[in-house]
Amino acid sequence: MSIDLVGYIHVRLREEIDRCGLSLAAASRAAGESSPQRLKEVVSGRQKCPADLVAKLVVIGVDAQYVLVGERAQIAKPPLTPDEEMLLEAYRALDVADRKRMLAGLISG
């Protein structure tokens, strides 16, 4: 692993916690930490990031792969059903104005 990847783990961890919309205190509680101090030390770069902490933060939506290696995890999406494929094909065949009208109708109910 590149030293650059390791050197920025704390930065990516902070990004992920922010992306999840949590404070350090809330993230610490979700990870089962008794105090937010360890997490504060890690995201400030004063302490190395322990693997167990990253693993515990996955429950709040932290992308562990991104934190550790800087690449987002690719989550497999289920295949489209035949109805969904038909809708998507029809939508793609519309011009921009019709797409906007269709989306407006869907959003407004």
MOGIRA-V656577 format. One record per residue. BURIAL is # if it has 9 or more other C-alpha atoms within 8 Angstrom, else .. Layout:
# MOGIRA-V656577
burial->(BURIAL;BURIAL)
This chain:
# MOGIRA-V656577
burial->(.;.;.;.;#;#;.;.;#;#;#;#;#;#;.;#;#;#;.;#;.;#;.;#;#;.;#;#;#;#;#;.;.;.;.;#;.;.;#;#;#;#;#;#;#;.;#;.;#;.;.;.;#;#;#;#;#;#;#;.;.;#;#;#;#;#;#;#;#;#;.;.;.;.;.;.;.;.;.;.;.;.;.;.;#;.;.;.;.;.;.;.;.;#;.;.;.;.;#;.;.;.;.;.;.;.;.;.;.)
